[in-house]
């Protein structure tokens, strides 16, 4: 029997002794990767660098310039952050809240008030732990033993979620004295985590870390006070209704109280939409243009139609206009860095014609609105003419709505800008958040499959391009909004689960997108399924699962 194995990396096959670790192999190929290697895909399965190789395989290393690499680095950094907090404040409760300002916002609760000086102490202790280069040790244990460990660690929030774990065992991580479960894999040792900083952000702290776009340094800090306010309101709302994590939601479903929860969540949305409509109506003499923008799968279409109804309640009769009809003809759309037509770019819009039409309409003139034929890649005129009176604001929905360049010829005082996104989602527990990007991705997979003839593979293939477009053309302008609307619904992943799981199950392990599919499957399993029969037809969720009373 041979004591060697053949390992193929980037088309090159090398021979190594059996039992060699992925970390040892990575040292032979580090110069071929753009950034620090933190994990690997072995025959298309994501693996930690501590894993030993026993047979021939194909390996693709995962560095910090990838989504997986960024996630693994962050999970490991959060572990060290929690440990440092517990060492300085032994009775504290650390809650990992959400992404904010190119970092992760966390809160540290206890019989003290967090201050910049204390944040400096936590960061100093983190750097000491990193300097120790201590290993992250992964081990498997029973659910009962995990409960005992979490009780001992003071992580009481994790006891409830283990009740809903379908498997009888769980993988935990040990680093130094602390044992925890963080969703996803870890780097081999703390010494990998040299790039980070903590920033006090009242009343919590932001963990800043390298992002995949530039993995060699920390991103520029740009404050987002409006976005932070929305997150704070969502956090208070969760406390108010008694649902702060997935286990709390599952308990509601088990007790047969989900219908009431759905109605309360939907009532909150309706109240917020009505408040925006009231604000617009109170300024109707100056507001001629309502601009709605947000990232993919935020529910912009349903929101726009619900807002229109609430404006009609206020005696107004708004007229919708689609930016899509002002696309440049296909051959004039600029190319992106990959040589493909960049339909996400604002340069793909005929801004001059769009502004000309807006100003003429606002001044009471009749304008024929174009229709963009996507099959032909051509603009057509089909006799759709618009003329408005003083009581008819225009509603414009599209990803560039907050960018002043889109509506440069209309004075700012005549515009009302709305940013909409699924900004929050339940945590699995205090230390494991579900990124809002994943919630939007699940929404989109379900919608694209049901109504756009797209497979899971189709959606995952285009998703990175969508995300790049959001980073370039949407997120930089979100703070310019007059109001932000959080379209996330506390109950939604429980409703989406029976739609998404069968689609994910169709992707085999050898498929290129299996690692991403497997990651989604791992956290959706914690949710109890919820039937959609009590979801109202006006709900934003209906835009994705079907049954909406609106044309979406």
SULGI-V981854 format. One record per residue. N is the residue number from 1. RES is the residue in one letter. PSI is psi in degrees with one decimal (none if undefined). OMEGA is omega in degrees with one decimal (* if undefined). Layout:
# SULGI-V981854
N,RES,PSI,OMEGA ; N,RES,PSI,OMEGA
This chain:
# SULGI-V981854
1,X,132.7,-177.3 ; 2,X,144.8,176.6 ; 3,X,12.0,-179.6 ; 4,X,162.7,177.2 ; 5,X,156.3,177.0 ; 6,X,125.0,-179.1 ; 7,X,123.2,-178.9 ; 8,X,122.7,179.1 ; 9,X,121.5,179.5 ; 10,X,42.5,176.4 ; 11,X,-9.3,-179.5 ; 12,X,133.7,178.8 ; 13,X,128.2,176.2 ; 14,X,152.7,-179.7 ; 15,X,131.3,179.9 ; 16,X,158.4,175.6 ; 17,X,145.3,175.2 ; 18,X,143.7,178.0 ; 19,X,-1.5,177.4 ; 20,X,142.3,-179.4 ; 21,X,157.9,176.5 ; 22,X,-33.3,177.9 ; 23,X,-42.1,178.5 ; 24,X,-40.7,178.0 ; 25,X,-39.1,-176.6 ; 26,X,-30.0,-178.7 ; 27,X,-23.4,179.3 ; 28,X,-13.3,-174.8 ; 29,X,6.9,-173.6 ; 30,X,-36.9,-176.3 ; 31,X,-13.8,-179.3 ; 32,X,-3.3,-177.9 ; 33,X,149.9,-171.2 ; 34,X,-21.5,-175.1 ; 35,X,-175.1,-178.5 ; 36,X,129.9,177.5 ; 37,X,132.0,-178.0 ; 38,X,-10.9,-179.9 ; 39,X,-171.4,-179.7 ; 40,X,155.3,168.7 ; 41,X,118.3,179.7 ; 42,X,113.9,-174.8 ; 43,X,42.7,175.0 ; 44,X,7.8,177.0 ; 45,X,127.6,-179.5 ; 46,X,131.1,-177.6 ; 47,X,152.7,176.3 ; 48,X,155.7,-176.9 ; 49,X,-16.9,179.2 ; 50,X,-12.0,-176.9 ; 51,X,138.2,177.6 ; 52,X,142.7,180.0 ; 53,X,129.5,-176.8 ; 54,X,-8.1,-178.6 ; 55,X,166.4,179.4 ; 56,X,142.7,-177.3 ; 57,X,166.7,172.2 ; 58,X,131.6,-174.3 ; 59,X,135.4,170.7 ; 60,X,115.0,-177.0 ; 61,X,150.1,-177.2 ; 62,X,119.2,-179.9 ; 63,X,-178.1,-174.0 ; 64,X,-3.7,176.9 ; 65,X,6.7,-179.4 ; 66,X,161.1,176.9 ; 67,X,-47.7,-179.3 ; 68,X,-42.3,-179.3 ; 69,X,-43.0,178.8 ; 70,X,-42.2,-179.7 ; 71,X,-44.3,-177.9 ; 72,X,-42.1,177.8 ; 73,X,-44.7,-178.5 ; 74,X,-44.5,178.7 ; 75,X,-43.4,-179.0 ; 76,X,-40.5,-179.9 ; 77,X,-39.2,177.6 ; 78,X,-39.9,177.7 ; 79,X,-48.0,-179.1 ; 80,X,-38.5,177.6 ; 81,X,-47.3,179.7 ; 82,X,-44.6,179.8 ; 83,X,-44.6,-179.4 ; 84,X,-41.5,177.8 ; 85,X,-43.8,-178.3 ; 86,X,-28.5,178.6 ; 87,X,-34.4,179.8 ; 88,X,-38.9,178.7 ; 89,X,83.7,-170.6 ; 90,X,-32.1,-176.5 ; 91,X,12.6,-176.8 ; 92,X,159.1,173.5 ; 93,X,118.6,-179.1 ; 94,X,127.5,180.0 ; 95,X,120.7,175.8 ; 96,X,113.3,-168.0 ; 97,X,-67.6,-171.5 ; 98,X,168.1,175.3 ; 99,X,145.3,-179.6 ; 100,X,130.9,174.7 ; 101,X,45.5,179.1 ; 102,X,27.5,177.2 ; 103,X,-168.2,177.6 ; 104,X,121.8,-179.9 ; 105,X,131.0,179.7 ; 106,X,158.2,173.5 ; 107,X,145.3,179.8 ; 108,X,109.4,-175.4 ; 109,X,145.7,177.5 ; 110,X,-167.3,-179.2 ; 111,X,48.2,-179.7 ; 112,X,168.3,175.6 ; 113,X,122.4,-178.0 ; 114,X,138.9,-178.7 ; 115,X,166.4,177.1 ; 116,X,-36.9,179.8 ; 117,X,-41.0,179.8 ; 118,X,-36.1,176.0 ; 119,X,-38.8,177.0 ; 120,X,-39.1,177.9 ; 121,X,-42.4,179.7 ; 122,X,-45.8,-179.9 ; 123,X,-40.4,178.6 ; 124,X,-43.1,179.5 ; 125,X,-37.8,176.5 ; 126,X,-43.9,-179.3 ; 127,X,-32.0,175.7 ; 128,X,-41.5,178.8 ; 129,X,-40.4,177.5 ; 130,X,-42.9,-178.8 ; 131,X,-28.6,178.1 ; 132,X,-19.9,178.8 ; 133,X,45.3,-177.2 ; 134,X,145.3,-177.3 ; 135,X,150.7,165.4 ; 136,X,114.9,-176.5 ; 137,X,121.6,-179.2 ; 138,X,133.0,177.6 ; 139,X,155.4,-178.8 ; 140,X,140.0,178.8 ; 141,X,169.6,179.7 ; 142,X,161.8,177.8 ; 143,X,-41.6,-179.6 ; 144,X,-41.7,179.4 ; 145,X,-37.2,177.7 ; 146,X,-39.6,177.8 ; 147,X,-41.1,178.9 ; 148,X,-42.6,-179.9 ; 149,X,-45.0,-178.0 ; 150,X,-34.7,174.8 ; 151,X,-43.9,-180.0 ; 152,X,-37.3,-179.5 ; 153,X,-14.5,-177.5 ; 154,X,17.3,179.7 ; 155,X,68.6,-172.0 ; 156,X,-25.8,179.2 ; 157,X,-26.7,-177.9 ; 158,X,-18.6,-179.7 ; 159,X,-40.3,-177.4 ; 160,X,-42.6,-175.3 ; 161,X,-27.5,177.8 ; 162,X,-24.6,177.5 ; 163,X,-24.0,-176.8 ; 164,X,6.8,177.0 ; 165,X,123.5,-176.1 ; 166,X,-28.6,179.7 ; 167,X,160.0,-179.1 ; 168,X,-7.5,178.1 ; 169,X,168.8,179.4 ; 170,X,144.9,175.6 ; 171,X,126.7,178.1 ; 172,X,167.6,176.9 ; 173,X,140.4,174.9 ; 174,X,132.0,172.5 ; 175,X,110.8,-172.8 ; 176,X,-131.3,-177.7 ; 177,X,-18.7,-169.4 ; 178,X,139.3,174.7 ; 179,X,134.9,-178.4 ; 180,X,167.0,172.5 ; 181,X,116.7,173.5 ; 182,X,134.0,-174.6 ; 183,X,109.8,-180.0 ; 184,X,179.0,-176.2 ; 185,X,171.6,-176.5 ; 186,X,161.5,171.3 ; 187,X,163.8,-177.4 ; 188,X,-41.0,-173.7 ; 189,X,160.7,-178.5 ; 190,X,-24.4,-178.9 ; 191,X,-15.4,176.8 ; 192,X,-18.1,-166.4 ; 193,X,57.9,-174.4 ; 194,X,-20.8,-175.5 ; 195,X,106.7,176.0 ; 196,X,167.0,167.7 ; 197,X,156.4,175.0 ; 198,X,141.1,177.9 ; 199,X,120.4,176.3 ; 200,X,129.6,-179.6 ; 201,X,96.8,-172.2 ; 202,X,125.7,4.6 ; 203,X,18.1,-175.2 ; 204,X,-144.0,-175.0 ; 205,X,143.7,176.1 ; 206,X,125.1,172.5 ; 207,X,117.1,179.1 ; 208,X,136.6,-173.0 ; 209,X,163.8,-179.2 ; 210,X,137.8,177.4 ; 211,X,158.7,-173.8 ; 212,X,-27.6,-178.9 ; 213,X,-33.1,177.4 ; 214,X,81.6,-171.2 ; 215,X,-0.9,-175.5 ; 216,X,-7.2,178.8 ; 217,X,165.2,179.9 ; 218,X,144.8,-179.7 ; 219,X,159.7,175.7 ; 220,X,138.2,178.7 ; 221,X,119.8,176.7 ; 222,X,115.7,-175.2 ; 223,X,144.3,178.6 ; 224,X,73.5,-174.8 ; 225,X,-35.6,179.3 ; 226,X,-44.1,179.3 ; 227,X,-42.2,178.5 ; 228,X,-38.8,179.8 ; 229,X,-40.7,178.7 ; 230,X,-44.4,178.3 ; 231,X,-41.6,179.7 ; 232,X,-42.4,178.9 ; 233,X,-39.1,179.3 ; 234,X,-38.5,178.2 ; 235,X,-44.7,178.9 ; 236,X,-36.9,179.0 ; 237,X,-42.6,178.5 ; 238,X,-42.7,177.5 ; 239,X,-41.1,-177.0 ; 240,X,-41.3,-177.9 ; 241,X,0.9,175.5 ; 242,X,26.2,177.9 ; 243,X,101.7,-178.9 ; 244,X,-12.7,-179.9 ; 245,X,178.3,-175.9 ; 246,X,-39.4,-179.6 ; 247,X,-39.5,177.5 ; 248,X,-43.2,177.9 ; 249,X,-45.0,179.2 ; 250,X,-38.5,178.9 ; 251,X,-40.8,178.2 ; 252,X,-43.7,-179.7 ; 253,X,-43.3,179.9 ; 254,X,-34.6,-177.8 ; 255,X,1.8,178.9 ; 256,X,23.3,-177.4 ; 257,X,11.0,-174.2 ; 258,X,-35.0,-179.3 ; 259,X,-43.2,178.6 ; 260,X,-40.9,177.8 ; 261,X,-45.9,178.8 ; 262,X,-45.8,-177.6 ; 263,X,-36.7,178.9 ; 264,X,-45.0,179.2 ; 265,X,-42.9,-179.9 ; 266,X,-34.0,177.6 ; 267,X,-36.2,176.7 ; 268,X,-45.2,177.2 ; 269,X,-47.4,-177.4 ; 270,X,-39.6,179.1 ; 271,X,-42.8,-178.7 ; 272,X,-38.9,177.1 ; 273,X,-41.6,179.3 ; 274,X,-38.3,178.6 ; 275,X,-40.8,177.0 ; 276,X,-41.3,179.0 ; 277,X,-40.8,178.0 ; 278,X,-39.9,-179.9 ; 279,X,-40.4,178.2 ; 280,X,-44.7,-178.3 ; 281,X,-34.8,-179.5 ; 282,X,-17.1,-179.6 ; 283,X,28.1,-171.8 ; 284,X,-21.8,178.9 ; 285,X,-25.6,-178.9 ; 286,X,-23.8,-176.1 ; 287,X,111.9,178.8 ; 288,X,-15.4,-173.0 ; 289,X,122.4,177.4 ; 290,X,117.1,-175.4 ; 291,X,125.9,-177.9 ; 292,X,120.5,-178.5 ; 293,X,157.9,178.1 ; 294,X,167.0,-177.9 ; 295,X,173.2,-177.8 ; 296,X,142.1,174.2 ; 297,X,31.7,176.6 ; 298,X,-14.4,-177.8 ; 299,X,28.7,-176.9 ; 300,X,-40.4,-175.1 ; 301,X,-48.1,178.5 ; 302,X,-41.8,179.2 ; 303,X,-46.4,-178.2 ; 304,X,-39.8,-178.0 ; 305,X,-35.3,176.5 ; 306,X,-37.3,176.7 ; 307,X,-40.1,179.1 ; 308,X,-41.7,179.6 ; 309,X,-42.3,-179.9 ; 310,X,-32.4,175.5 ; 311,X,-35.1,176.7 ; 312,X,-34.0,174.7 ; 313,X,-32.5,179.4 ; 314,X,12.2,176.0 ; 315,X,13.9,-179.8 ; 316,X,162.3,-179.2 ; 317,X,74.2,-174.5 ; 318,X,152.1,-179.8 ; 319,X,124.5,179.2 ; 320,X,144.0,173.4 ; 321,X,134.0,-179.6 ; 322,X,126.5,176.2 ; 323,X,-29.4,-177.7 ; 324,X,-30.0,-178.4 ; 325,X,-6.0,-179.7 ; 326,X,19.6,173.4 ; 327,X,145.1,169.6 ; 328,X,154.3,175.6 ; 329,X,147.9,-163.3 ; 330,X,-43.6,-174.2 ; 331,X,-13.1,-179.0 ; 332,X,-4.7,177.8 ; 333,X,129.4,-176.4 ; 334,X,158.2,179.6 ; 335,X,148.4,174.2 ; 336,X,-171.8,-176.4 ; 337,X,-17.1,178.8 ; 338,X,6.6,179.1 ; 339,X,14.7,179.3 ; 340,X,156.3,179.9 ; 341,X,122.4,-176.2 ; 342,X,82.9,-177.4 ; 343,X,-13.1,178.2 ; 344,X,-18.8,-175.3 ; 345,X,146.0,175.3 ; 346,X,-20.8,177.8 ; 347,X,-10.0,176.1 ; 348,X,-5.5,-179.2 ; 349,X,140.0,173.7 ; 350,X,81.9,-172.8 ; 351,X,-38.4,-178.3 ; 352,X,-47.1,179.4 ; 353,X,-41.1,-179.1 ; 354,X,-46.8,-179.9 ; 355,X,-38.8,177.7 ; 356,X,-44.6,179.9 ; 357,X,-42.0,-179.6 ; 358,X,-49.2,-177.1 ; 359,X,-37.6,178.3 ; 360,X,-42.8,-180.0 ; 361,X,-45.5,-178.2 ; 362,X,-30.6,179.5 ; 363,X,6.6,173.8 ; 364,X,7.3,179.4 ; 365,X,154.5,175.4 ; 366,X,133.6,-178.2 ; 367,X,136.5,173.6 ; 368,X,119.1,-178.0 ; 369,X,131.9,179.5 ; 370,X,165.0,173.3 ; 371,X,127.9,179.9 ; 372,X,119.5,178.4 ; 373,X,103.2,-175.2 ; 374,X,-29.0,178.4 ; 375,X,-40.1,-179.6 ; 376,X,-17.0,-176.2 ; 377,X,31.0,-174.8 ; 378,X,151.3,175.1 ; 379,X,137.0,-179.7 ; 380,X,158.7,174.9 ; 381,X,122.3,-173.6 ; 382,X,21.5,175.6 ; 383,X,14.7,179.6 ; 384,X,102.5,-175.8 ; 385,X,144.9,-177.8 ; 386,X,135.1,168.3 ; 387,X,132.6,-175.9 ; 388,X,161.8,171.8 ; 389,X,-171.6,-174.1 ; 390,X,-17.3,-175.2 ; 391,X,19.8,-175.0 ; 392,X,85.3,174.7 ; 393,X,155.9,176.0 ; 394,X,135.7,174.0 ; 395,X,119.3,-179.3 ; 396,X,119.5,-178.7 ; 397,X,129.5,178.6 ; 398,X,164.6,-171.1 ; 399,X,-20.5,-176.4 ; 400,X,12.5,-173.1 ; 401,X,-30.3,-177.0 ; 402,X,-9.2,-179.2 ; 403,X,118.2,-177.1 ; 404,X,-26.6,-179.2 ; 405,X,-31.1,-177.6 ; 406,X,-37.7,-175.0 ; 407,X,41.9,-172.4 ; 408,X,-29.3,-175.9 ; 409,X,-5.5,177.5 ; 410,X,123.4,-179.0 ; 411,X,145.6,-178.0 ; 412,X,-37.3,-176.2 ; 413,X,-16.5,-179.6 ; 414,X,7.9,-176.1 ; 415,X,148.3,174.6 ; 416,X,117.1,-172.6 ; 417,X,132.8,-179.6 ; 418,X,126.9,173.9 ; 419,X,126.9,-179.6 ; 420,X,133.6,174.8 ; 421,X,156.3,173.1 ; 422,X,84.5,-165.9 ; 423,X,-18.6,-178.1 ; 424,X,160.1,173.9 ; 425,X,159.1,-179.5 ; 426,X,143.8,167.9 ; 427,X,152.9,169.8 ; 428,X,-45.5,173.1 ; 429,X,-169.8,-175.4 ; 430,X,-32.3,-172.9 ; 431,X,-8.1,-175.1 ; 432,X,104.6,178.6 ; 433,X,155.4,171.5 ; 434,X,111.6,-177.4 ; 435,X,140.0,179.1 ; 436,X,-27.3,176.3 ; 437,X,-38.9,178.9 ; 438,X,-37.1,177.9 ; 439,X,-42.1,178.9 ; 440,X,-36.4,178.2 ; 441,X,-42.7,178.3 ; 442,X,-44.0,175.1 ; 443,X,-47.5,-173.8 ; 444,X,-40.0,178.0 ; 445,X,-46.6,-178.5 ; 446,X,-47.4,-178.5 ; 447,X,-46.0,-176.5 ; 448,X,-36.4,179.6 ; 449,X,-43.9,-173.5 ; 450,X,-36.1,-168.3 ; 451,X,-8.2,-177.1 ; 452,X,8.7,176.5 ; 453,X,25.3,-177.2 ; 454,X,137.3,177.2 ; 455,X,170.9,173.9 ; 456,X,-42.8,180.0 ; 457,X,-43.1,179.7 ; 458,X,-45.8,-177.7 ; 459,X,-44.2,-179.8 ; 460,X,-31.1,179.9 ; 461,X,-39.9,-177.2 ; 462,X,-13.1,-174.3 ; 463,X,-43.7,178.6 ; 464,X,-39.1,177.5 ; 465,X,-39.6,176.7 ; 466,X,-44.4,-178.8 ; 467,X,-40.3,177.4 ; 468,X,-40.4,178.1 ; 469,X,-38.9,178.0 ; 470,X,-44.5,-178.9 ; 471,X,-33.9,-176.4 ; 472,X,-37.3,-166.1 ; 473,X,-9.4,-177.1 ; 474,X,-59.7,-173.3 ; 475,X,-35.3,179.4 ; 476,X,-16.6,-175.3 ; 477,X,1.0,-171.6 ; 478,X,-31.7,-179.0 ; 479,X,-9.2,178.8 ; 480,X,-3.8,-178.1 ; 481,X,148.1,172.8 ; 482,X,-29.7,178.7 ; 483,X,147.6,175.5 ; 484,X,134.9,179.7 ; 485,X,124.4,179.5 ; 486,X,107.7,-174.2 ; 487,X,-0.2,179.0 ; 488,X,145.6,177.1 ; 489,X,129.8,-174.7 ; 490,X,-34.6,-172.7 ; 491,X,-4.8,-161.8 ; 492,X,-38.8,-177.4 ; 493,X,-27.3,175.3 ; 494,X,-35.4,177.5 ; 495,X,-38.6,-178.4 ; 496,X,-22.7,-175.5 ; 497,X,-51.7,-179.2 ; 498,X,-17.6,175.7 ; 499,X,-41.8,-170.9 ; 500,X,-36.0,-173.8 ; 501,X,-47.7,179.2 ; 502,X,-33.4,179.0 ; 503,X,-41.7,179.6 ; 504,X,-34.5,-178.4 ; 505,X,-20.1,-179.0 ; 506,X,-13.3,-177.5 ; 507,X,115.6,-177.1 ; 508,X,160.1,-177.8 ; 509,X,-29.1,-178.4 ; 510,X,-6.1,-177.9 ; 511,X,141.3,-179.2 ; 512,X,-30.7,-177.8 ; 513,X,7.3,-177.1 ; 514,X,-42.2,179.9 ; 515,X,-39.9,179.2 ; 516,X,-42.6,178.0 ; 517,X,-44.2,-179.3 ; 518,X,-36.4,178.1 ; 519,X,-42.4,178.3 ; 520,X,-40.5,-179.6 ; 521,X,-34.1,-174.5 ; 522,X,-35.2,-179.6 ; 523,X,-25.9,-179.5 ; 524,X,-21.3,-178.4 ; 525,X,-21.8,-178.0 ; 526,X,-16.5,-177.8 ; 527,X,135.3,166.9 ; 528,X,143.9,179.5 ; 529,X,146.7,178.8 ; 530,X,125.7,178.7 ; 531,X,143.8,-175.4 ; 532,X,6.3,-172.9 ; 533,X,-27.1,-178.5 ; 534,X,2.6,176.1 ; 535,X,120.4,-176.2 ; 536,X,155.2,-176.4 ; 537,X,-15.4,177.3 ; 538,X,-6.0,-174.3 ; 539,X,144.9,173.5 ; 540,X,-32.8,-179.9 ; 541,X,-28.5,-179.7 ; 542,X,-22.0,177.0 ; 543,X,-23.2,-175.4 ; 544,X,-33.4,-177.4 ; 545,X,-11.3,-179.5 ; 546,X,166.8,177.8 ; 547,X,13.1,-180.0 ; 548,X,148.0,175.7 ; 549,X,-5.3,178.7 ; 550,X,160.8,173.9 ; 551,X,103.2,-177.3 ; 552,X,none,*
